[in-house]
Amino acid sequence: MPRSARPSGRENARVSATRAPKTRSLKTRALKTRTAENRRPEPSAEVAVRSSPVAGLLGSVFGVAAALTRLARPKALHPRGVVAQATLSVTGVGRTGSPLLDITGRWPATVRFSRAVGLPDVVPDIGGMAVRIHADRPVDILLASTGLGPVTRYVLTTGWRTTGRTMTSMFPVRIAGRQLLLAAIPTGDGGTWTLQHATPLGRWQTLGRLTVDTWEDDDEDLHFDPVGNRLPGSQYPRLLRALRDPSYPAPDEASEQAPDEA
C-alpha cells in the first residue's frame, strides 16, 4: 500500500475520537432503558388502603356478625329508633368547603335516632343519629354518640336516652382537601341541635341549627347511605368504607330487607 494512502497516527486518533461518543451514547441509552424497565411504580396510598388485608379481614368479620344477627331480626344494627321531620338552617358562617354547609339556606331534613346495638332500655347503649338533608339531591350524614374533646371525640359513649345526646361523625371526612369532623350538639329543649364542625384536634365551630318539626313512628324501610349520598365536595374515608361495606346490605337489597344503618 502506498505510504500516501495509509492513515497517519493523527488521523487514527481523530477517527477513534469521533467513534467513541457514539459507543458511549449507545451504552448510556441501553443502561437507561434497562433501569426504566426494572423500576416498578410504587403503590399509591389509595391502593394500599383498598387492598389492606387488615381492613378486609375486619370487614369480613363485621359482615359475618351482621349476617348472623340479621337472621334473628331485620336490622343487625340500630334495630329500633324514632324518626323526625326537621329543618336544617345553615348560618353561612361555616368554612368547611362544602357549599351545602357554607352557604346560608334552609333545607328540610329527615332524622332518625336509634340505639346502635339494640340492647334493652334498662341497659346503656351507643346512640346513633342519621340525618338526610333534602337538598338538590339527598345528602346523608351518620353520627354516633361520643365526647367533644380532642380525644373523646373519637371515643363512643353509652347512655339510656335515644335522643338528646351529643353526636359526632367520629371519623374525619375529607372536604375540599381538609379533614373535618361534624357534630350535632343538643341545646337542651329536646328538639334542637347545633350543627358544628372541627378539624381533627381543633375547636368546634357552628354551622347551623337542626330543629325538629314533627315526630313520627320508626320506619324500618328508611335507608341511609353516606357513601352514595355523600356531602357535596367530600370524600368518604376509604378505610372506613372497606370496614363498613361488607357489614351492610348492598343498595339493591334495601327493597328486600331493611338495611342496618341508623
RAMOZI-V78043 format. One record per pair of residues at least 4 apart in sequence whose C-alpha atoms are under 7 Angstrom apart, sorted by the first residue. I is the first residue (numbers start at 1). GAP is how many residues later the second one is. D is the distance in whole Angstrom. If there is no record, write none. Layout:
# RAMOZI-V78043
I;GAP;D  I;GAP;D
This chain:
# RAMOZI-V78043
1;4;7  2;4;7  7;4;6  7;5;7  8;4;6  9;4;6  10;4;6  11;4;6  12;4;6  13;4;6  14;4;6  15;4;6  16;4;6  19;4;7  20;4;6  21;4;6  22;4;6  23;4;6  24;4;6  25;4;6  26;4;6  27;4;6  28;4;6  29;4;6  30;4;6  31;4;6  32;4;6  33;4;6  34;4;6  35;4;6  43;4;6  43;5;7  44;4;6  45;4;6  46;4;6  47;4;6  48;4;6  49;189;7  49;190;6  50;188;7  50;192;7  52;4;6  53;4;6  54;4;6  55;4;6  55;184;7  55;187;6  55;188;6  56;4;6  56;186;6  56;187;7  57;4;6  58;4;6  58;185;6  59;4;6  59;183;6  59;184;4  59;185;6  59;187;5  59;188;6  60;4;6  60;186;6  61;4;6  62;4;6  62;184;7  62;185;5  63;4;6  63;183;5  63;184;4  63;185;7  64;4;6  65;4;6  66;4;6  66;10;5  66;181;6  67;4;7  69;4;7  69;7;5  70;4;5  70;5;6  70;6;5  74;183;7  74;184;6  75;4;5  75;183;6  75;184;6  75;185;5  76;184;5  77;39;6  77;40;6  77;41;7  77;183;5  77;184;6  78;36;6  78;37;5  78;38;4  78;39;6  78;40;6  78;182;6  78;183;6  78;184;5  79;39;6  80;34;6  80;35;7  80;38;7  81;31;7  81;32;5  81;33;4  81;34;7  81;137;6  82;30;6  82;31;5  82;32;7  82;134;7  82;135;6  82;136;5  83;28;6  83;29;4  83;30;6  83;132;6  83;133;5  83;134;6  83;135;5  84;26;6  84;27;5  84;28;6  84;128;6  84;130;6  84;131;4  84;132;6  85;24;6  85;25;5  85;26;6  85;127;6  85;128;6  85;129;5  85;130;6  86;22;6  86;23;5  86;24;6  86;25;7  86;124;7  86;125;5  86;126;4  86;127;5  86;128;7  87;19;7  87;20;6  87;21;5  87;22;6  87;123;6  87;124;5  87;125;7  87;126;7  88;18;6  88;19;5  88;20;6  88;21;6  88;121;6  88;122;5  88;123;7  89;16;6  89;17;5  89;18;7  89;119;5  89;120;5  89;121;6  90;11;6  90;13;7  90;14;5  90;15;5  90;16;6  90;117;6  90;118;4  90;119;7  91;13;5  91;116;6  91;117;5  92;10;5  92;11;5  92;12;4  92;115;7  93;9;6  93;114;6  94;7;6  94;8;5  94;112;7  94;113;5  95;7;6  96;5;7  96;6;7  96;79;7  97;5;7  97;78;6  97;79;5  98;4;6  98;77;7  98;134;6  98;135;5  99;4;6  100;132;7  101;106;7  107;26;7  107;27;6  107;28;6  108;25;6  108;26;6  109;22;7  109;23;5  109;24;4  109;25;6  110;21;6  110;22;5  110;23;7  111;18;7  111;19;6  111;20;5  111;21;6  112;17;6  112;18;5  112;19;7  112;150;7  113;15;6  113;16;5  113;17;7  113;49;6  113;50;6  113;149;7  114;13;6  114;14;5  114;15;7  114;48;6  114;148;6  115;10;6  115;11;6  115;12;5  115;13;6  115;47;6  116;9;7  116;10;5  116;11;6  116;12;6  117;8;7  117;9;7  119;4;6  119;6;6  121;39;7  123;37;7  124;34;5  124;35;4  124;36;5  125;33;5  125;34;5  125;35;6  126;19;6  126;30;7  126;31;6  126;32;4  126;33;6  127;17;6  127;18;5  127;31;7  127;35;6  128;15;6  128;16;5  128;17;6  128;134;6  129;13;6  129;14;5  129;15;6  129;133;6  130;11;6  130;12;5  130;13;6  130;132;6  131;9;6  131;10;5  131;11;6  132;6;6  132;7;5  132;8;4  132;9;6  133;5;6  133;6;5  133;7;6  134;4;5  134;5;7  138;91;6  139;90;5  139;91;6  139;92;6  140;84;6  140;85;6  140;86;5  140;89;5  140;90;6  141;85;6  142;27;6  142;84;7  143;24;5  143;25;5  143;26;5  144;23;5  144;24;6  144;25;6  145;11;6  145;12;5  145;20;7  145;21;6  145;22;4  145;23;6  146;6;7  146;7;5  146;8;7  146;9;5  146;10;5  146;11;5  146;20;7  146;21;6  146;22;6  147;5;5  147;6;5  147;8;7  148;4;6  148;5;5  149;4;5  150;51;5  153;17;6  154;16;5  164;22;6  164;26;6  165;21;6  166;18;6  166;19;5  166;20;6  167;16;6  167;17;5  167;18;6  168;14;6  168;15;4  168;16;6  169;12;6  169;13;5  169;14;6  170;11;7  171;10;7  172;7;5  172;8;5  172;9;5  172;28;7  173;6;5  173;7;5  173;8;6  173;61;7  173;62;6  173;63;6  173;64;6  174;4;5  174;5;4  174;6;6  174;60;5  174;61;5  174;62;7  175;4;6  175;5;7  175;58;6  175;59;4  175;60;6  176;57;6  176;58;7  179;20;6  179;21;7  180;17;7  180;18;6  180;19;5  180;20;6  181;16;6  181;17;5  181;18;6  181;19;7  182;14;6  182;15;4  182;16;7  183;12;6  183;13;5  183;14;6  184;9;6  184;10;5  184;11;5  184;12;6  185;8;5  185;9;5  185;10;7  186;6;6  186;7;4  186;8;6  187;5;6  187;6;6  187;7;7  191;20;6  191;21;5  192;18;6  192;19;4  192;20;6  193;16;6  193;17;5  193;18;6  194;12;7  194;14;6  194;15;5  194;16;6  195;11;6  195;12;5  195;13;5  195;14;5  195;15;7  196;8;6  196;9;5  196;10;4  196;11;5  197;7;5  197;8;5  197;9;7  197;10;7  198;4;6  198;5;6  198;6;5  198;7;6  220;38;6  221;37;5  223;36;6  223;38;7  224;37;6  225;4;6  226;4;5  227;9;6  230;4;7  237;4;6  238;4;6  239;4;6  240;4;6  241;4;6  244;4;7  248;11;6  248;12;6  249;4;6  249;5;7  249;10;6  250;4;7  253;4;6  254;4;6  254;5;6
